[in-house]
Amino acid sequence: MRVSMDLELKDIPGQLVLALKPVSEFKGNLISVVHHHEKRTPRGKIPVQLVFEIKSDHLDNIISLLEESGISVVSVDEKRYLEHGAVILIGHIVHTDIKDTIDKIDNTGYAEVVDLNLAMPRINRPSSASLKIDAVSKQHMSAAIELLKSIAKEKDLLVIEPIGVN
């Protein structure tokens, strides 16, 4: 998987090498390093962005080693969503707070709603929505769909799944 990671380094010699060491230890393939030595974060540190490829099961180890070394991992955009799925919701979707429904999926940490198409024929009539969901694995996709079904049951919505995703 390809990982984009934003770090904050102390302005002392050896910090960049210290940041790259865990990637090397886990046989990561470094794609790019952007070292903004002239800039400072609000915490007075130097922002660095790493882009590398790594086996997905090594990412947590790399993050742990960085943090143990005193390097702040600010964000990880690992693009590790490998499973794609879609469902249709039918019911009073807007009136039952579609944002809340999406937030509950997105807050899992393993799945997120990446697309929403909503059709509302009339204010007092049921609406329909197609949701595209990306997840880390097939198991996580199943868990996200089950969570969505649970939310839909609470909100009296019908879930139709799965539908094909391009």
PyMOL CGO cylinders between C-alpha atoms (Angstrom):
from pymol import cmd
from pymol.cgo import CYLINDER

trace = [
    CYLINDER, 0.00, 0.00, 0.00, 1.07, 3.59, -0.59, 0.3, 1, 1, 1, 1, 1, 1,
    CYLINDER, 1.07, 3.59, -0.59, 1.31, 5.75, 2.52, 0.3, 1, 1, 1, 1, 1, 1,
    CYLINDER, 1.31, 5.75, 2.52, 1.50, 9.53, 2.80, 0.3, 1, 1, 1, 1, 1, 1,
    CYLINDER, 1.50, 9.53, 2.80, 2.60, 10.51, 6.30, 0.3, 1, 1, 1, 1, 1, 1,
    CYLINDER, 2.60, 10.51, 6.30, 3.03, 13.97, 7.79, 0.3, 1, 1, 1, 1, 1, 1,
    CYLINDER, 3.03, 13.97, 7.79, 5.58, 14.23, 10.59, 0.3, 1, 1, 1, 1, 1, 1,
    CYLINDER, 5.58, 14.23, 10.59, 6.97, 16.94, 12.85, 0.3, 1, 1, 1, 1, 1, 1,
    CYLINDER, 6.97, 16.94, 12.85, 10.70, 16.81, 13.59, 0.3, 1, 1, 1, 1, 1, 1,
    CYLINDER, 10.70, 16.81, 13.59, 12.76, 18.61, 16.20, 0.3, 1, 1, 1, 1, 1, 1,
    CYLINDER, 12.76, 18.61, 16.20, 15.28, 21.01, 14.68, 0.3, 1, 1, 1, 1, 1, 1,
    CYLINDER, 15.28, 21.01, 14.68, 18.33, 18.99, 15.70, 0.3, 1, 1, 1, 1, 1, 1,
    CYLINDER, 18.33, 18.99, 15.70, 20.77, 16.96, 13.60, 0.3, 1, 1, 1, 1, 1, 1,
    CYLINDER, 20.77, 16.96, 13.60, 19.81, 13.37, 12.79, 0.3, 1, 1, 1, 1, 1, 1,
    CYLINDER, 19.81, 13.37, 12.79, 16.02, 13.73, 13.03, 0.3, 1, 1, 1, 1, 1, 1,
    CYLINDER, 16.02, 13.73, 13.03, 15.35, 13.03, 9.34, 0.3, 1, 1, 1, 1, 1, 1,
    CYLINDER, 15.35, 13.03, 9.34, 17.45, 9.86, 9.43, 0.3, 1, 1, 1, 1, 1, 1,
    CYLINDER, 17.45, 9.86, 9.43, 15.64, 8.85, 12.61, 0.3, 1, 1, 1, 1, 1, 1,
    CYLINDER, 15.64, 8.85, 12.61, 12.30, 9.34, 10.80, 0.3, 1, 1, 1, 1, 1, 1,
    CYLINDER, 12.30, 9.34, 10.80, 13.37, 7.21, 7.83, 0.3, 1, 1, 1, 1, 1, 1,
    CYLINDER, 13.37, 7.21, 7.83, 14.82, 4.35, 9.87, 0.3, 1, 1, 1, 1, 1, 1,
    CYLINDER, 14.82, 4.35, 9.87, 11.47, 2.60, 10.70, 0.3, 1, 1, 1, 1, 1, 1,
    CYLINDER, 11.47, 2.60, 10.70, 10.44, 2.69, 7.03, 0.3, 1, 1, 1, 1, 1, 1,
    CYLINDER, 10.44, 2.69, 7.03, 13.74, 1.04, 6.14, 0.3, 1, 1, 1, 1, 1, 1,
    CYLINDER, 13.74, 1.04, 6.14, 13.50, -1.54, 8.94, 0.3, 1, 1, 1, 1, 1, 1,
    CYLINDER, 13.50, -1.54, 8.94, 10.17, -2.77, 7.60, 0.3, 1, 1, 1, 1, 1, 1,
    CYLINDER, 10.17, -2.77, 7.60, 11.38, -2.87, 3.98, 0.3, 1, 1, 1, 1, 1, 1,
    CYLINDER, 11.38, -2.87, 3.98, 9.41, 0.17, 2.88, 0.3, 1, 1, 1, 1, 1, 1,
    CYLINDER, 9.41, 0.17, 2.88, 9.98, 1.61, -0.57, 0.3, 1, 1, 1, 1, 1, 1,
    CYLINDER, 9.98, 1.61, -0.57, 10.52, 5.36, -0.20, 0.3, 1, 1, 1, 1, 1, 1,
    CYLINDER, 10.52, 5.36, -0.20, 8.78, 7.36, -2.95, 0.3, 1, 1, 1, 1, 1, 1,
    CYLINDER, 8.78, 7.36, -2.95, 9.39, 10.94, -1.75, 0.3, 1, 1, 1, 1, 1, 1,
    CYLINDER, 9.39, 10.94, -1.75, 10.52, 13.06, 1.17, 0.3, 1, 1, 1, 1, 1, 1,
    CYLINDER, 10.52, 13.06, 1.17, 9.50, 16.70, 1.43, 0.3, 1, 1, 1, 1, 1, 1,
    CYLINDER, 9.50, 16.70, 1.43, 11.49, 18.39, 4.20, 0.3, 1, 1, 1, 1, 1, 1,
    CYLINDER, 11.49, 18.39, 4.20, 10.33, 21.96, 4.91, 0.3, 1, 1, 1, 1, 1, 1,
    CYLINDER, 10.33, 21.96, 4.91, 13.36, 23.07, 6.93, 0.3, 1, 1, 1, 1, 1, 1,
    CYLINDER, 13.36, 23.07, 6.93, 12.54, 26.76, 6.47, 0.3, 1, 1, 1, 1, 1, 1,
    CYLINDER, 12.54, 26.76, 6.47, 9.02, 26.35, 7.93, 0.3, 1, 1, 1, 1, 1, 1,
    CYLINDER, 9.02, 26.35, 7.93, 7.86, 25.71, 11.48, 0.3, 1, 1, 1, 1, 1, 1,
    CYLINDER, 7.86, 25.71, 11.48, 4.67, 24.15, 12.79, 0.3, 1, 1, 1, 1, 1, 1,
    CYLINDER, 4.67, 24.15, 12.79, 2.70, 25.87, 15.57, 0.3, 1, 1, 1, 1, 1, 1,
    CYLINDER, 2.70, 25.87, 15.57, 4.68, 23.68, 17.97, 0.3, 1, 1, 1, 1, 1, 1,
    CYLINDER, 4.68, 23.68, 17.97, 7.99, 25.00, 16.59, 0.3, 1, 1, 1, 1, 1, 1,
    CYLINDER, 7.99, 25.00, 16.59, 8.90, 21.79, 14.78, 0.3, 1, 1, 1, 1, 1, 1,
    CYLINDER, 8.90, 21.79, 14.78, 9.86, 21.12, 11.17, 0.3, 1, 1, 1, 1, 1, 1,
    CYLINDER, 9.86, 21.12, 11.17, 7.12, 19.61, 8.96, 0.3, 1, 1, 1, 1, 1, 1,
    CYLINDER, 7.12, 19.61, 8.96, 8.13, 16.62, 6.84, 0.3, 1, 1, 1, 1, 1, 1,
    CYLINDER, 8.13, 16.62, 6.84, 6.01, 14.58, 4.46, 0.3, 1, 1, 1, 1, 1, 1,
    CYLINDER, 6.01, 14.58, 4.46, 6.98, 11.01, 3.60, 0.3, 1, 1, 1, 1, 1, 1,
    CYLINDER, 6.98, 11.01, 3.60, 5.43, 8.96, 0.83, 0.3, 1, 1, 1, 1, 1, 1,
    CYLINDER, 5.43, 8.96, 0.83, 6.34, 5.29, 0.78, 0.3, 1, 1, 1, 1, 1, 1,
    CYLINDER, 6.34, 5.29, 0.78, 5.04, 1.83, -0.07, 0.3, 1, 1, 1, 1, 1, 1,
    CYLINDER, 5.04, 1.83, -0.07, 4.82, -0.82, 2.61, 0.3, 1, 1, 1, 1, 1, 1,
    CYLINDER, 4.82, -0.82, 2.61, 2.97, -4.02, 3.42, 0.3, 1, 1, 1, 1, 1, 1,
    CYLINDER, 2.97, -4.02, 3.42, -0.20, -2.96, 5.22, 0.3, 1, 1, 1, 1, 1, 1,
    CYLINDER, -0.20, -2.96, 5.22, 0.52, -5.09, 8.28, 0.3, 1, 1, 1, 1, 1, 1,
    CYLINDER, 0.52, -5.09, 8.28, 3.72, -3.06, 8.98, 0.3, 1, 1, 1, 1, 1, 1,
    CYLINDER, 3.72, -3.06, 8.98, 2.16, 0.41, 9.13, 0.3, 1, 1, 1, 1, 1, 1,
    CYLINDER, 2.16, 0.41, 9.13, 1.24, 0.31, 12.83, 0.3, 1, 1, 1, 1, 1, 1,
    CYLINDER, 1.24, 0.31, 12.83, 4.76, -0.87, 13.71, 0.3, 1, 1, 1, 1, 1, 1,
    CYLINDER, 4.76, -0.87, 13.71, 6.29, 2.04, 11.80, 0.3, 1, 1, 1, 1, 1, 1,
    CYLINDER, 6.29, 2.04, 11.80, 4.03, 4.55, 13.55, 0.3, 1, 1, 1, 1, 1, 1,
    CYLINDER, 4.03, 4.55, 13.55, 4.89, 3.04, 16.96, 0.3, 1, 1, 1, 1, 1, 1,
    CYLINDER, 4.89, 3.04, 16.96, 8.64, 3.22, 16.28, 0.3, 1, 1, 1, 1, 1, 1,
    CYLINDER, 8.64, 3.22, 16.28, 8.37, 6.83, 15.14, 0.3, 1, 1, 1, 1, 1, 1,
    CYLINDER, 8.37, 6.83, 15.14, 6.44, 7.84, 18.25, 0.3, 1, 1, 1, 1, 1, 1,
    CYLINDER, 6.44, 7.84, 18.25, 8.85, 5.92, 20.51, 0.3, 1, 1, 1, 1, 1, 1,
    CYLINDER, 8.85, 5.92, 20.51, 11.67, 7.93, 18.89, 0.3, 1, 1, 1, 1, 1, 1,
    CYLINDER, 11.67, 7.93, 18.89, 9.97, 11.20, 19.82, 0.3, 1, 1, 1, 1, 1, 1,
    CYLINDER, 9.97, 11.20, 19.82, 8.79, 11.95, 16.28, 0.3, 1, 1, 1, 1, 1, 1,
    CYLINDER, 8.79, 11.95, 16.28, 5.26, 13.33, 16.06, 0.3, 1, 1, 1, 1, 1, 1,
    CYLINDER, 5.26, 13.33, 16.06, 3.06, 11.57, 13.51, 0.3, 1, 1, 1, 1, 1, 1,
    CYLINDER, 3.06, 11.57, 13.51, 0.58, 14.31, 12.58, 0.3, 1, 1, 1, 1, 1, 1,
    CYLINDER, 0.58, 14.31, 12.58, -1.42, 12.47, 9.95, 0.3, 1, 1, 1, 1, 1, 1,
    CYLINDER, -1.42, 12.47, 9.95, -1.46, 9.31, 7.90, 0.3, 1, 1, 1, 1, 1, 1,
    CYLINDER, -1.46, 9.31, 7.90, -3.25, 9.20, 4.57, 0.3, 1, 1, 1, 1, 1, 1,
    CYLINDER, -3.25, 9.20, 4.57, -2.34, 5.66, 3.75, 0.3, 1, 1, 1, 1, 1, 1,
    CYLINDER, -2.34, 5.66, 3.75, -4.96, 5.13, 1.04, 0.3, 1, 1, 1, 1, 1, 1,
    CYLINDER, -4.96, 5.13, 1.04, -5.44, 1.65, 2.40, 0.3, 1, 1, 1, 1, 1, 1,
    CYLINDER, -5.44, 1.65, 2.40, -9.09, 1.33, 1.57, 0.3, 1, 1, 1, 1, 1, 1,
    CYLINDER, -9.09, 1.33, 1.57, -9.00, -1.83, -0.50, 0.3, 1, 1, 1, 1, 1, 1,
    CYLINDER, -9.00, -1.83, -0.50, -12.67, -2.81, -0.53, 0.3, 1, 1, 1, 1, 1, 1,
    CYLINDER, -12.67, -2.81, -0.53, -15.37, -0.85, -2.29, 0.3, 1, 1, 1, 1, 1, 1,
    CYLINDER, -15.37, -0.85, -2.29, -19.08, -1.34, -1.86, 0.3, 1, 1, 1, 1, 1, 1,
    CYLINDER, -19.08, -1.34, -1.86, -22.35, 0.44, -2.28, 0.3, 1, 1, 1, 1, 1, 1,
    CYLINDER, -22.35, 0.44, -2.28, -25.82, 0.35, -0.79, 0.3, 1, 1, 1, 1, 1, 1,
    CYLINDER, -25.82, 0.35, -0.79, -29.13, 2.05, -1.37, 0.3, 1, 1, 1, 1, 1, 1,
    CYLINDER, -29.13, 2.05, -1.37, -31.09, 3.60, 1.48, 0.3, 1, 1, 1, 1, 1, 1,
    CYLINDER, -31.09, 3.60, 1.48, -34.84, 4.22, 1.16, 0.3, 1, 1, 1, 1, 1, 1,
    CYLINDER, -34.84, 4.22, 1.16, -36.93, 6.19, 3.61, 0.3, 1, 1, 1, 1, 1, 1,
    CYLINDER, -36.93, 6.19, 3.61, -36.93, 9.62, 5.19, 0.3, 1, 1, 1, 1, 1, 1,
    CYLINDER, -36.93, 9.62, 5.19, -33.16, 9.90, 4.85, 0.3, 1, 1, 1, 1, 1, 1,
    CYLINDER, -33.16, 9.90, 4.85, -32.77, 13.66, 5.22, 0.3, 1, 1, 1, 1, 1, 1,
    CYLINDER, -32.77, 13.66, 5.22, -35.28, 13.95, 8.07, 0.3, 1, 1, 1, 1, 1, 1,
    CYLINDER, -35.28, 13.95, 8.07, -33.44, 11.21, 9.99, 0.3, 1, 1, 1, 1, 1, 1,
    CYLINDER, -33.44, 11.21, 9.99, -30.11, 13.10, 9.63, 0.3, 1, 1, 1, 1, 1, 1,
    CYLINDER, -30.11, 13.10, 9.63, -28.03, 11.65, 6.81, 0.3, 1, 1, 1, 1, 1, 1,
    CYLINDER, -28.03, 11.65, 6.81, -24.97, 13.48, 8.21, 0.3, 1, 1, 1, 1, 1, 1,
    CYLINDER, -24.97, 13.48, 8.21, -25.27, 11.49, 11.44, 0.3, 1, 1, 1, 1, 1, 1,
    CYLINDER, -25.27, 11.49, 11.44, -25.51, 8.25, 9.46, 0.3, 1, 1, 1, 1, 1, 1,
    CYLINDER, -25.51, 8.25, 9.46, -22.41, 9.08, 7.40, 0.3, 1, 1, 1, 1, 1, 1,
    CYLINDER, -22.41, 9.08, 7.40, -20.48, 10.24, 10.48, 0.3, 1, 1, 1, 1, 1, 1,
    CYLINDER, -20.48, 10.24, 10.48, -21.13, 6.94, 12.24, 0.3, 1, 1, 1, 1, 1, 1,
    CYLINDER, -21.13, 6.94, 12.24, -19.60, 5.03, 9.32, 0.3, 1, 1, 1, 1, 1, 1,
    CYLINDER, -19.60, 5.03, 9.32, -16.69, 7.46, 8.90, 0.3, 1, 1, 1, 1, 1, 1,
    CYLINDER, -16.69, 7.46, 8.90, -15.90, 7.41, 12.63, 0.3, 1, 1, 1, 1, 1, 1,
    CYLINDER, -15.90, 7.41, 12.63, -15.23, 3.67, 12.63, 0.3, 1, 1, 1, 1, 1, 1,
    CYLINDER, -15.23, 3.67, 12.63, -11.67, 4.26, 11.43, 0.3, 1, 1, 1, 1, 1, 1,
    CYLINDER, -11.67, 4.26, 11.43, -11.93, 1.33, 9.04, 0.3, 1, 1, 1, 1, 1, 1,
    CYLINDER, -11.93, 1.33, 9.04, -14.58, 2.50, 6.59, 0.3, 1, 1, 1, 1, 1, 1,
    CYLINDER, -14.58, 2.50, 6.59, -15.84, 5.73, 5.09, 0.3, 1, 1, 1, 1, 1, 1,
    CYLINDER, -15.84, 5.73, 5.09, -18.63, 6.97, 2.87, 0.3, 1, 1, 1, 1, 1, 1,
    CYLINDER, -18.63, 6.97, 2.87, -16.93, 8.30, -0.26, 0.3, 1, 1, 1, 1, 1, 1,
    CYLINDER, -16.93, 8.30, -0.26, -19.95, 9.19, -2.39, 0.3, 1, 1, 1, 1, 1, 1,
    CYLINDER, -19.95, 9.19, -2.39, -23.60, 10.05, -1.84, 0.3, 1, 1, 1, 1, 1, 1,
    CYLINDER, -23.60, 10.05, -1.84, -26.37, 10.50, -4.39, 0.3, 1, 1, 1, 1, 1, 1,
    CYLINDER, -26.37, 10.50, -4.39, -29.69, 11.58, -2.99, 0.3, 1, 1, 1, 1, 1, 1,
    CYLINDER, -29.69, 11.58, -2.99, -33.13, 11.72, -4.64, 0.3, 1, 1, 1, 1, 1, 1,
    CYLINDER, -33.13, 11.72, -4.64, -35.98, 13.51, -2.87, 0.3, 1, 1, 1, 1, 1, 1,
    CYLINDER, -35.98, 13.51, -2.87, -39.25, 13.34, -4.84, 0.3, 1, 1, 1, 1, 1, 1,
    CYLINDER, -39.25, 13.34, -4.84, -41.40, 15.32, -2.37, 0.3, 1, 1, 1, 1, 1, 1,
    CYLINDER, -41.40, 15.32, -2.37, -41.06, 16.57, 1.16, 0.3, 1, 1, 1, 1, 1, 1,
    CYLINDER, -41.06, 16.57, 1.16, -43.52, 14.07, 2.65, 0.3, 1, 1, 1, 1, 1, 1,
    CYLINDER, -43.52, 14.07, 2.65, -42.43, 11.11, 0.50, 0.3, 1, 1, 1, 1, 1, 1,
    CYLINDER, -42.43, 11.11, 0.50, -39.58, 8.69, 1.14, 0.3, 1, 1, 1, 1, 1, 1,
    CYLINDER, -39.58, 8.69, 1.14, -36.29, 9.59, -0.47, 0.3, 1, 1, 1, 1, 1, 1,
    CYLINDER, -36.29, 9.59, -0.47, -33.57, 7.32, -1.74, 0.3, 1, 1, 1, 1, 1, 1,
    CYLINDER, -33.57, 7.32, -1.74, -29.81, 7.54, -1.61, 0.3, 1, 1, 1, 1, 1, 1,
    CYLINDER, -29.81, 7.54, -1.61, -26.94, 5.51, -2.94, 0.3, 1, 1, 1, 1, 1, 1,
    CYLINDER, -26.94, 5.51, -2.94, -23.88, 5.43, -0.69, 0.3, 1, 1, 1, 1, 1, 1,
    CYLINDER, -23.88, 5.43, -0.69, -20.49, 4.24, -1.85, 0.3, 1, 1, 1, 1, 1, 1,
    CYLINDER, -20.49, 4.24, -1.85, -18.39, 2.93, 1.00, 0.3, 1, 1, 1, 1, 1, 1,
    CYLINDER, -18.39, 2.93, 1.00, -14.67, 2.12, 1.06, 0.3, 1, 1, 1, 1, 1, 1,
    CYLINDER, -14.67, 2.12, 1.06, -13.19, -0.11, 3.75, 0.3, 1, 1, 1, 1, 1, 1,
    CYLINDER, -13.19, -0.11, 3.75, -9.83, -1.54, 4.79, 0.3, 1, 1, 1, 1, 1, 1,
    CYLINDER, -9.83, -1.54, 4.79, -10.78, -5.18, 4.19, 0.3, 1, 1, 1, 1, 1, 1,
    CYLINDER, -10.78, -5.18, 4.19, -13.71, -7.44, 3.31, 0.3, 1, 1, 1, 1, 1, 1,
    CYLINDER, -13.71, -7.44, 3.31, -14.32, -8.08, 7.01, 0.3, 1, 1, 1, 1, 1, 1,
    CYLINDER, -14.32, -8.08, 7.01, -14.37, -4.35, 7.72, 0.3, 1, 1, 1, 1, 1, 1,
    CYLINDER, -14.37, -4.35, 7.72, -16.71, -3.77, 4.78, 0.3, 1, 1, 1, 1, 1, 1,
    CYLINDER, -16.71, -3.77, 4.78, -19.07, -6.37, 6.25, 0.3, 1, 1, 1, 1, 1, 1,
    CYLINDER, -19.07, -6.37, 6.25, -18.84, -4.67, 9.64, 0.3, 1, 1, 1, 1, 1, 1,
    CYLINDER, -18.84, -4.67, 9.64, -19.59, -1.27, 8.07, 0.3, 1, 1, 1, 1, 1, 1,
    CYLINDER, -19.59, -1.27, 8.07, -22.63, -2.67, 6.26, 0.3, 1, 1, 1, 1, 1, 1,
    CYLINDER, -22.63, -2.67, 6.26, -23.87, -4.28, 9.48, 0.3, 1, 1, 1, 1, 1, 1,
    CYLINDER, -23.87, -4.28, 9.48, -23.41, -0.96, 11.29, 0.3, 1, 1, 1, 1, 1, 1,
    CYLINDER, -23.41, -0.96, 11.29, -25.35, 0.79, 8.53, 0.3, 1, 1, 1, 1, 1, 1,
    CYLINDER, -25.35, 0.79, 8.53, -28.15, -1.77, 8.82, 0.3, 1, 1, 1, 1, 1, 1,
    CYLINDER, -28.15, -1.77, 8.82, -28.30, -1.16, 12.57, 0.3, 1, 1, 1, 1, 1, 1,
    CYLINDER, -28.30, -1.16, 12.57, -28.49, 2.61, 12.06, 0.3, 1, 1, 1, 1, 1, 1,
    CYLINDER, -28.49, 2.61, 12.06, -31.14, 2.14, 9.34, 0.3, 1, 1, 1, 1, 1, 1,
    CYLINDER, -31.14, 2.14, 9.34, -33.24, -0.01, 11.66, 0.3, 1, 1, 1, 1, 1, 1,
    CYLINDER, -33.24, -0.01, 11.66, -33.17, 2.74, 14.33, 0.3, 1, 1, 1, 1, 1, 1,
    CYLINDER, -33.17, 2.74, 14.33, -34.16, 5.33, 11.74, 0.3, 1, 1, 1, 1, 1, 1,
    CYLINDER, -34.16, 5.33, 11.74, -36.75, 3.15, 9.97, 0.3, 1, 1, 1, 1, 1, 1,
    CYLINDER, -36.75, 3.15, 9.97, -34.79, 3.08, 6.70, 0.3, 1, 1, 1, 1, 1, 1,
    CYLINDER, -34.79, 3.08, 6.70, -34.55, 0.22, 4.22, 0.3, 1, 1, 1, 1, 1, 1,
    CYLINDER, -34.55, 0.22, 4.22, -31.07, -0.92, 3.17, 0.3, 1, 1, 1, 1, 1, 1,
    CYLINDER, -31.07, -0.92, 3.17, -30.58, -2.62, -0.17, 0.3, 1, 1, 1, 1, 1, 1,
    CYLINDER, -30.58, -2.62, -0.17, -27.14, -4.14, -0.61, 0.3, 1, 1, 1, 1, 1, 1,
    CYLINDER, -27.14, -4.14, -0.61, -24.83, -4.82, -2.23, 0.3, 1, 1, 1, 1, 1, 1,
    CYLINDER, -24.83, -4.82, -2.23, -24.97, -3.03, -5.52, 0.3, 1, 1, 1, 1, 1, 1,
    CYLINDER, -24.97, -3.03, -5.52, -22.16, -3.07, -8.06, 0.3, 1, 1, 1, 1, 1, 1,
    CYLINDER, -22.16, -3.07, -8.06, -19.37, -0.48, -7.81, 0.3, 1, 1, 1, 1, 1, 1,
    CYLINDER, -19.37, -0.48, -7.81, -17.25, 0.65, -10.73, 0.3, 1, 1, 1, 1, 1, 1,
]
cmd.load_cgo(trace, "trace")
